[in-house]
Amino acid sequence: MTDRGLHDLALQIRSGDRRALARAITLVESRRPGDASDAENLLTGLLPRTGNACRLGISGAPGAGKSSFIEVFGKHLTGLGHKVAVLAIDPSSQRSGGSILGDKTRMANLSRDPDAFIRASPAGTTLGGVARRTREAMLLTEAAGFDVVIIETVGVGQSETAVSEMVDVFVLLANPGGGDELQGIKRGAMELADLVLVTKADGDLAPAARRAVADYRMALHLMRPKYPSIAPDVLAISSHEGVAIGETWTAIEALHSRLSREGHLQQLRQEQARGWFWSEVRSALTEKILHDPRSAEAARRIEEDVLASRVLPHAAARNLVEAFQHS
């Protein structure tokens, strides 16, 4: 893309053009060699306009009602005058690599809202329930003027907690299954949660939801809190009947304000930026090694030694780095 093209695209994003925002996200997600430089230049120019949104992570086991909640919650926020961006991470097809579920089809009302933007991206091979360039996409939505950015993860699993490394408030959704449901939620996700929402608190499930709220509060009470003197809250909600949707935003807004006021938010974002930096360092080194013919050949030989149990993986890694340094 020409310098003029990048300049025009940046201006369109600043003006809130959703089509331009979609093109920019496609650019940063692209694996084409020439697009990486264009994406970097675009993001660098937009960086001063980022960082002003409330960043929310929404996770939970499949079937907990994440998309249903986000649609109702998002409509509530736009009704209050907020601009909402949803970055929905879908499971990936092993054949095409594309999204399987497609969250726009599951958030039909919100996707038509002029103050909302929904982008579904395939998780691909990235662990942590997020897509490879979710962080960059989040920055682009902030530059476009969206003041609430929601990242919906694939679901709770062994590595799903990675979303907490890029958001301000981590919200965990859970089915009203009481003690049995507690066994199905990973302790790591529970420890990272700033807010737990017990879903489907309506009809015949309302009593079970109330019991689950008590169970989760007891479980969280036994865990070390993320922040001193700030205990995670637990609410029972119903996306179908709109129960406690407003209360959810009130709780999130109050927590976000407190984190900012007490300095936790700045520290959190700095730690996230540090983690992002070193993650990119590891990725860049790996890419350099594999694209250098001599280093790539050394990597193949050393990998064979690891597979044959002739050398320990950490020693092999050190040998590979040394071989790369002298190549």
HUKADA-V302097 format. One record per run of one state. SS is the DSSP state (H for helix, E for strand, L for the rest). FROM is the first residue (numbers start at 1). TO is the last residue. If there is no record, write none. Layout:
# HUKADA-V302097
{{SS,FROM,TO} {SS,FROM,TO}}
This chain:
# HUKADA-V302097
{{L,1,2} {H,3,14} {L,15,17} {H,18,29} {L,30,32} {H,33,49} {L,50,53} {E,54,60} {L,61,65} {H,66,79} {L,80,83} {E,84,90} {L,91,91} {E,92,92} {L,93,98} {E,99,99} {L,100,102} {H,103,106} {L,107,107} {H,108,111} {L,112,115} {E,116,122} {L,123,133} {H,134,143} {L,144,147} {E,148,152} {L,153,159} {H,160,165} {L,166,168} {E,169,174} {L,175,177} {H,178,184} {L,185,186} {H,187,192} {L,193,194} {E,195,198} {L,199,202} {H,203,221} {L,222,226} {E,227,227} {L,228,229} {E,230,230} {L,231,232} {E,233,236} {L,237,237} {E,238,238} {L,239,242} {E,243,243} {L,244,244} {H,245,261} {L,262,263} {H,264,291} {L,292,292} {H,293,307} {L,308,312} {H,313,325} {L,326,327}}
